[in-house]
């Protein structure tokens, strides 16, 4: 007698950053694969009404809001959430959700360094970490990797480039890798004359040619700070040397990374520029399933272009590579100063071309050192933000 196999249990997911662009694409993946994935916890910064709608759509009872005012508003309108909702607030609330006993995987898509404590909490609790917030590894990579090794949990990269490298490396020993090459679209201004960059507005910077992303990462794509952060993250994530991590301009954003092996052979990962592809791969890994968005259509004309990156035009990429080589807290300093400078640019406090000047000033001002623990990294992060703010307020040399 033939008996049918019991259905495999669904992976239970906590999504931190549910109302952002990564969160929205994650929800599309979850909705398409309800037989394989179950959403058990969600959090957002402040959009409590949107979070309530998500909770109702997916019947989620564990909900968090980082912003105090939004948390208070949500508590006053608890009827907007499913009956029996457990609402938590602040950073401690995100940490609580990251350790939710019912969860298997925690997807951290929180902008900036806010996601660090929840990410470490998830790993300590033995949850697999689907990581979309690159700042976490840049700030505290060695501590995050150590936490994963200690608990046996997996770090599953969600960034399209790192997910691409992850896929290319599967089944291949890292000792056989010569280098990895991440691709960069070049952002909103890749084809602008250099002289025109002095007149860039925040509105100009937020029109990315290929991707739909949040404001901060869209500006980082235009400066290529984003690619610099990704190179630092890749070195940490895959245990590589700085000289093994490089990048190339690829305007179409179809090839997301190459891995070159010691024998000269290369593998590449290709898919359309939609975050649903890496998100689905990370959440369902190692299972493959039909995608949410259409695959590449090779019956239509398809052209792929690659060109070297001019670091004189993109000084933040040069600075990022220098911090990667310097190691210590230099990557954390780079990240913090850039975050403050980008926020100032978006608020029209500084011009676009001042972003790398602020970052370079802070890097030159704070002495680098090898951190013995996470608190010392956080001190460097705080001091970097303070000095960046001072430079913005007083831009004179």
N, C-alpha and C positions, 0 to 999 in steps of 0.2 A: 504494500500500500504506500502511495506517495503522499507525503504530508507537506504542506506549504510551510516555508520558513516564517518564523515570527518576524513581524516588522521590526526594523532596527529602531531604537529609541531616538527621539528627536534631540538634537543639540540645543541646549538651553542657553540663551544669549542675554547678557546685560549690555545695553548700549548707552554709553556716556557721551553726550553730544548729539542727542537724537534730533534736534531741530536745525542743525547746520547742514551744509551741503553733503558731507560724508554720511551724516545721519539719514538724510532723505534718501540717498541711494541705497543705504543699508536697509531701510524699510521696504524699498522696492524688491530687494533680494529676499527679504523675509516673507513678504507677501506672496512671492512667486514659489516659495519652497516651504509652505506651511507643514508639509508632510515630513520635512527633514529638520526644520529649525523652529524653535519656539522662543518668543521674546518674553523674558520674565522680569526684566528691570530696565528702566529708562531714566535718563537725567538730562537736564538742559541748564543753560546759564540763567535765563530769565523769562523765556517765552512760555509762561505757564499754560496759557489757553491752547497753544499749539500742542504742548505736551499732553494736556488733558485729552485732546482729540486723538492723539496717538495711543494713549492708554485705553481709550474706548475702542478704537479700531482693532487693537491687538489683545484686548482684555488683560492689560498689565496692571498688577496690584502693588508693585514696588516702584515708587516714583521719587525722584529727587530734583531739587532746584538749588543751584549754587548761590544765586543772588538773594540776599536777605529779604528785600522788599518783595521780590517775586514769590519767595517761599511764603511770606505772610499773606499775600494776595491769594495764593493757591489754597492755603489753609482756610481762609475766609470763604472760599468757593469750592469746598471739598465735594459738593454735590455734582460738580462738573466732571469728576473722576468716577471710575467704576466703584460700586459699593465695596467697602472693605479695603480701600486703598491705604497703604502704609506710605505716608509722605515724609521725606527727610529733607534736611536743608544744610547748606554750607558745604565746606570741604569734608567735614566728618560724615555728612550724608553720602557724598560720592564714595568715600572709603567704605562705608557700610554696604552700599550697593555692590561695590567691587568684590566684596567678600560674601555675597549672598549664597547661602548654602545650596540653593536650588540651581545655581548657574554652573555651566561647564566652561563657557568662554565669555570673556569680557572684552568688548570692543571699545577702545579708548579713542574718541575722535574729538577731544576737547582742545580748543585752540590754546597755544602757549604751554606754559609749564604747570598749569593747574592740574593736569592729568597725572603728574608724577606720583603723588601719594596714592591715588587710586590704583595706578598701574602696579606699584610695588606691593600694595595690599592684595591685589588679585593674584599675583605670582606667589606671595607668601601663603595664600590660602589654597594654592595648587590649581588655580584656574588658568587655562590657556589664555594668553594675552594677544588679541588681534590689535595691532598697533598702527594707528593712523596719525598720531601726533608725533612728528619727527623730533620736536624739541625735547622730548623725554629722554631719548637716547643721546642726544647732543649734550644735554645738561648732565646726565648721570648714567651714561652708558654702562660703565664697568659695574656699577652697583645693580642696575637692572638685569644685566646678563648674569651676575652672580646670584641674584635672587631666583632667577629661572633655573639655574643649575642646582641650587640648593633644594628647591621644591620638586624639580622634575617637570615643571610646567613648560609649555612651548611658547615661544614668541613667534607669532605669525604676522609677517609684514603686510600691511594694507596699502601703503604707498605704492602706486603703480610700478615705479622703477624697482623698488626693493622686492616687491612681489614677483616681478619679472626675473630678477636675479635668483630668487628663491626657487622658482620653477626651473630655471636653466641648470641650477646646481643639483637638483634632486637626482640621486643615483651616482653622483660624481664626487670623489674625494676632494676636499679643498686643497690638498697638496698638489693637485694637478692644475690648479688655476694660476694663470699668468697675470690676468687683470680682469676687472669688470669695467664696462663703459656704460654709464647712464646717459640717457638722451635728454636734451633740454629743448623745449619749443622755442625759447628765446623771448617769450612773453609778448606783451602788447607793443613793444617798441623795437623789436628785432630788426625791422626794415626802415626805421626812421633815421634820417641823417643825424649824426652825433650832435650837431649844433642845436637841433630842435629839442633835445632832451632837457635843456635849461628851462623850457617853457611848459613842461609836462604838468598837468593838473591831476588831482586824485581821480576825477571822473575818467580821464584818459587811461590811467593805469588800471582801472577796474574792468576794462574791455579786453579780456583774454581771447586770443584768436581761436583756441581749441577747446579749452576746459571751462566748466562752470564751477567756480570755487568761491570760498569766502574772501573778504577784502584783504586780509593780511597775507594769505598765501598767494593771492593774485598779484599783489605788489612785489612779493618776494620772487615771483616768477619773472617779473619785468626787470628786476635788478640781478637776477640769478643767485641771490642769497639762498633761495629755495634749493637750487642745485648744490650749492656749497654745503648746506645743512644735510642734504641727502648723501653727499660723499662722506661726510663725517659719520653719519648714521650707518652707512653701508660698511665702513671700516669696522665699526663696533659690532654690527649685527652678524657679519660673516667672518670675523676674525682675520682681517686682511691688514697689510701694511699700507701706509698712506700712498706710496707710489703705485700700488696696485689698483687704485680707485681714480677713475678719470671720467670725463664727460665730453659730449659732442653735441653740436646743434643739429636738431632734426625737426624742421618746421611742421611736419605732418602729425607728429605725436602718435605714430602707429607702432613703431618699434620702441619698446620701453626700456630695453637694456640689452647689452651683449655680454656674454661671458667668453673670454678667450682663454684657451687651455694651453698648457706648456708645449703641446705638439703643433700649435698654430691654428688649430680648428676653433671655430667660433659657433656658439649657439645664441640665438636671439629669441625673444618672446614678442609676438605681435598680437595686437587686438585694437579695435577702435578706441578713441579717447573717451571712454566712459568709465567711471569709477566702479560701476557694478561688476566689472570683470574681476579686478583684484579683490574686492570685498567678498564676492561669492567664493572665489578660490580660498580665501583665508577662512571663511566661516564653514565651508563644507569639506575642507581638506581632511583626508586625501581623496574624497569622493568628487567625481565630475558629474555635472548635471546640465540640462539645457540652460542657456544663458538668458538673462532678462532682456538684453539689447541684441540687435542683429550683429552677426559676425561680419568680418571683411568679405567683400564681394569681388572676387578676382575676375569676374566676367566684365567688370567695368574698368576703365582706365585708372591705373594706380601708379603714382610716382613717389618714390622715396628718395629724399635728399638728405645728405649729411655734410656738415662743414665744421671746421675747427672753430673754437670759441676764442674771440679776441678779448683777452682779459683787461686790456686797456679800456675797453668799452664797458666791461662788467667787472669793476674792481672788487666787488664783494665776493666773487668767486675766487679771486686770487687770495683775498684775506682769509677766506674759509679754508683754502688749501694750506695756507701758512699755519693756521691754528690747528689743523689736523696733524701737521707735522710736529708742532710744538707740544701737543697733547696737554696733560695737566688740566687746569681749569680754563685754558684758552678757548676751547669750543663753547663753554658755558658763557664766557665773557662776550664772545662774538654773538651768540644767540640773544642774550639779554639786551645788549646795546642795539642790535638790529630791531628787536621787538619794540623798543621804546622809540627808535627813530622812525620806524614805519607808522606807528600810531601818531607821531607828530606830523608826518607827511600827510596822512589821511585827514588830520584835523587842520590842514593848511598852515601849520606852524613853521614848517621848513620846506624848501624846494626839494624836488626829487633827487637832484644831484648831491644834496647834503647828507643823504642817508649813509653812503659809504664813508663820508668824512667823519660823521659822528662815531661810527663803528671803529674806524681806524684810530681815532683819538682815544677812545676808551681802552682798546687793546694796547696802545702804547703807554697808557697811564697806569694800569693795574699790573703788578708783577705776577707772572705766571708761577704756579707751583703744582705739585702732584698732591691731590687731596687724599687724606687718609680716611675720611668718612664723608657721608652725605651732608651733614651740617656745614662743613667747611666749603662745599660747593655752593650751598645756598647763600652763604655769606658773600661769596664772590659774585653770585647772581645779583644779590641786592645792591652791592656796591657798584656793580656795572650799570644797573638801572639808574642809580643816583647820579653817577658821573655823566651818563648819557643825557639825562634831563638837564644837568647843569650846562652841558655843551650846547644843548638846544636853546636854552635861555640866554646864553652868552656865546655866540658862535665865533667870536674873535679868536685868533690864534693865541 
